[in-house]
Amino acid sequence: MAKITYVEHNGTEHTVEVANGLTVMEGARDNNIPGIEADCGGACACSTCHVYVHPDWADKLPAKDDMEEDMLDFAYEPDPARSRLTCQIKVTDALDGLVVQMPEKQI
């Protein structure tokens, strides 16, 4: 289990425990975190679970695959270094303390 902090665009923080094996997106969905829509349900077929990973974590996460890179092209104001789709990040104990910030909107 990992504690993950989701930061809304307005600065409101939500720190929740997410079980190993779930995705960061599922953690947001299961805890009613606003700002992550997840329209495709985690199939990496949209960009509505886009977040900016805190700079301290950007290099600690597994690399993006080609499909995630392609979907991020459709995200609102993607940042090449920090943007991730939360449906593609599996939770492990190593993610304890992860901080992600939602963009102004999801598209």
RAZINOR-V854084 format. One record per run of one state. SS is the DSSP state (hx for helix, st for strand, lp for the rest). FROM is the first residue (numbers start at 1). TO is the last residue. If there is no record, write none. Layout:
SS FROM TO
SS FROM TO
//
This chain:
lp 1 1
st 2 7
lp 8 12
st 13 18
lp 19 22
st 23 23
hx 24 30
lp 31 49
st 50 53
lp 54 65
hx 66 72
lp 73 82
st 83 85
hx 86 88
lp 89 89
st 90 90
lp 91 92
hx 93 95
lp 96 98
st 99 102
lp 103 107
//
